[in-house]
Amino acid sequence: MCAPVALAELADLAPYLVVSLSEWQTYGLFFLLGSFAVASLSDIRHLSAQREFMEFWIVFALVMLVLDAAAAGFALGAPLLAKWALVALLSVLSWERVGGVFALARADVAALAAAASLLSAFLVVLFFLFAKALSYPLGRLLRKGQYYPFLPVVTLATIVLMAVALWLPPFFPRPS
């Protein structure tokens, strides 16, 4: 008797636990990877990326928010709210003035938020976990004095997440 209830509850969680990427999410992440790669080179050389990258990533995330809301018929459903609450919370906790997850400059937070804006709630959490795990070895490798360039971490975390989402057997339904 417990099995049907457990399956029903698992089905209710499916919109939150999507581990695959739709075609447009994949293209969006590849598009962002181009900007991350160029900004990473600047970050490695000068410990900063151009301000235009940050502005682009903020606008990109806001456009994704509008597109997500439009796809949901502008109804504030739980999966949409969960995803964007996680993106906002993890981004704020990554900003240097707040901390908690990271202590990053605004451009680095904007890059994380832009990539996370394309993901499901579960993949948002996984993405930030990948970035955190990769920040330790890359931080030691790339450190310049007190600081290290973080955009290579964002770039590599995005690539790792895409590999996991594209090649992990889909345990949950693909997003539409």
C-alpha positions as CSV (number, residue, x, y, z in Angstrom):
1,M,0.0,0.0,0.0
2,C,2.9,2.3,0.6
3,A,4.3,1.9,-2.9
4,P,1.5,3.7,-4.8
5,V,1.6,6.6,-2.3
6,A,5.4,6.9,-2.7
7,L,5.1,6.8,-6.5
8,A,2.4,9.5,-6.4
9,E,4.6,11.7,-4.2
10,L,7.6,11.2,-6.4
11,A,5.5,12.2,-9.4
12,D,4.6,15.4,-7.6
13,L,8.3,16.2,-7.1
14,A,9.2,15.5,-10.8
15,P,9.0,19.2,-11.9
16,Y,11.5,20.1,-9.2
17,L,13.9,17.2,-9.9
18,V,14.4,17.4,-13.6
19,V,18.0,16.3,-14.4
20,S,18.0,16.8,-18.1
21,L,18.1,19.8,-20.3
22,S,15.7,20.8,-23.1
23,E,17.1,21.7,-26.5
24,W,16.6,25.5,-25.8
25,Q,18.3,25.2,-22.4
26,T,21.3,23.4,-24.0
27,Y,21.6,26.1,-26.6
28,G,21.2,28.8,-24.0
29,L,24.0,27.3,-21.9
30,F,26.3,27.0,-25.0
31,F,25.5,30.6,-25.8
32,L,26.5,31.7,-22.2
33,L,29.6,29.5,-22.3
34,G,30.9,31.7,-25.2
35,S,30.6,34.8,-23.0
36,F,32.0,32.9,-20.0
37,A,35.1,31.8,-22.0
38,V,35.9,35.3,-23.1
39,A,35.3,36.8,-19.7
40,S,37.3,34.1,-18.1
41,L,40.4,35.0,-20.1
42,S,40.0,38.6,-19.0
43,D,39.4,37.5,-15.4
44,I,42.6,35.3,-15.4
45,R,44.7,38.2,-16.8
46,H,43.3,41.1,-14.8
47,L,41.1,39.6,-12.0
48,S,38.1,41.4,-13.5
49,A,35.8,41.0,-16.5
50,Q,34.4,43.9,-18.4
51,R,31.3,45.5,-16.9
52,E,29.4,44.8,-20.1
53,F,29.5,41.1,-19.4
54,M,27.9,41.6,-16.0
55,E,25.2,43.7,-17.5
56,F,24.6,41.1,-20.2
57,W,24.3,38.3,-17.6
58,I,21.9,40.3,-15.5
59,V,19.7,41.1,-18.5
60,F,19.9,37.4,-19.6
61,A,18.7,36.2,-16.3
62,L,15.8,38.7,-16.2
63,V,14.8,37.6,-19.8
64,M,14.8,34.0,-18.6
65,L,12.6,34.9,-15.7
66,V,10.1,36.5,-18.0
67,L,10.3,33.5,-20.4
68,D,9.8,31.1,-17.5
69,A,6.8,33.1,-16.3
70,A,5.3,33.3,-19.8
71,A,5.8,29.5,-20.3
72,A,3.8,29.0,-17.0
73,G,1.1,31.3,-18.3
74,F,2.2,33.9,-15.8
75,A,0.8,31.7,-13.0
76,L,3.1,31.6,-10.0
77,G,3.3,27.8,-9.7
78,A,5.4,26.1,-7.1
79,P,8.1,24.8,-9.5
80,L,8.6,28.3,-11.0
81,L,8.8,29.9,-7.5
82,A,11.1,27.2,-6.2
83,K,13.5,27.6,-9.0
84,W,13.7,31.4,-8.9
85,A,13.8,31.5,-5.1
86,L,16.8,29.2,-5.2
87,V,18.5,31.3,-8.0
88,A,17.9,34.5,-5.9
89,L,18.8,33.0,-2.6
90,L,22.0,31.2,-3.8
91,S,23.0,34.3,-5.7
92,V,22.6,36.6,-2.7
93,L,24.5,34.1,-0.5
94,S,27.3,34.2,-3.1
95,W,27.7,38.0,-3.0
96,E,30.8,39.2,-1.1
97,R,28.7,41.5,1.1
98,V,26.5,38.7,2.3
99,G,28.6,35.5,1.9
100,G,27.5,32.1,3.0
101,V,28.1,30.1,-0.2
102,F,30.8,32.3,-1.8
103,A,32.2,35.8,-1.3
104,L,32.1,37.0,-4.9
105,A,32.1,40.2,-6.9
106,R,28.8,41.2,-8.6
107,A,29.9,40.1,-12.0
108,D,30.7,36.6,-10.7
109,V,27.3,36.4,-9.1
110,A,25.6,37.6,-12.2
111,A,27.4,34.9,-14.2
112,L,26.2,32.2,-11.8
113,A,22.7,33.6,-11.9
114,A,22.6,33.7,-15.7
115,A,23.6,30.0,-16.0
116,A,21.3,29.0,-13.2
117,S,18.4,30.8,-14.8
118,L,18.3,28.1,-17.5
119,L,18.0,25.2,-15.1
120,S,15.4,23.3,-13.1
121,A,15.3,23.8,-9.3
122,F,17.4,20.6,-8.7
123,L,19.9,21.5,-11.3
124,V,20.3,25.0,-9.8
125,V,21.4,23.4,-6.5
126,L,23.6,21.0,-8.3
127,F,25.2,23.8,-10.3
128,F,26.1,25.8,-7.2
129,L,27.4,22.6,-5.6
130,F,29.6,21.9,-8.6
131,A,30.9,25.6,-8.6
132,K,31.7,25.3,-4.8
133,A,33.5,22.0,-5.3
134,L,35.5,23.3,-8.3
135,S,36.4,26.6,-6.6
136,Y,38.7,24.8,-4.2
137,P,41.2,23.3,-6.7
138,L,40.8,26.1,-9.2
139,G,41.2,28.7,-6.5
140,R,44.5,27.2,-5.4
141,L,45.7,26.9,-9.0
142,L,44.7,30.4,-10.2
143,R,45.2,32.4,-7.0
144,K,46.9,35.8,-7.4
145,G,47.6,37.1,-3.9
146,Q,44.5,37.2,-1.8
147,Y,42.1,36.7,-4.7
148,Y,41.6,34.3,-7.6
149,P,39.6,34.6,-10.9
150,F,36.2,33.0,-10.4
151,L,34.8,33.0,-13.9
152,P,36.9,29.9,-14.9
153,V,35.0,28.2,-12.0
154,V,31.7,29.3,-13.5
155,T,32.7,28.1,-17.0
156,L,33.9,24.7,-15.8
157,A,30.9,24.2,-13.5
158,T,28.6,25.0,-16.5
159,I,30.4,22.4,-18.6
160,V,30.3,19.8,-15.9
161,L,26.6,20.4,-15.3
162,M,25.8,20.2,-19.0
163,A,27.7,16.9,-19.2
164,V,25.8,15.5,-16.3
165,A,22.4,16.7,-17.6
166,L,23.0,15.6,-21.1
167,W,24.5,12.2,-20.5
168,L,23.0,11.1,-17.2
169,P,20.2,8.7,-17.9
170,P,17.0,10.7,-17.4
171,F,15.4,9.4,-14.3
172,F,12.7,12.0,-14.5
173,P,10.7,13.3,-17.5
174,R,12.4,15.8,-19.8
175,P,11.2,19.4,-19.6
176,S,9.0,20.6,-22.3
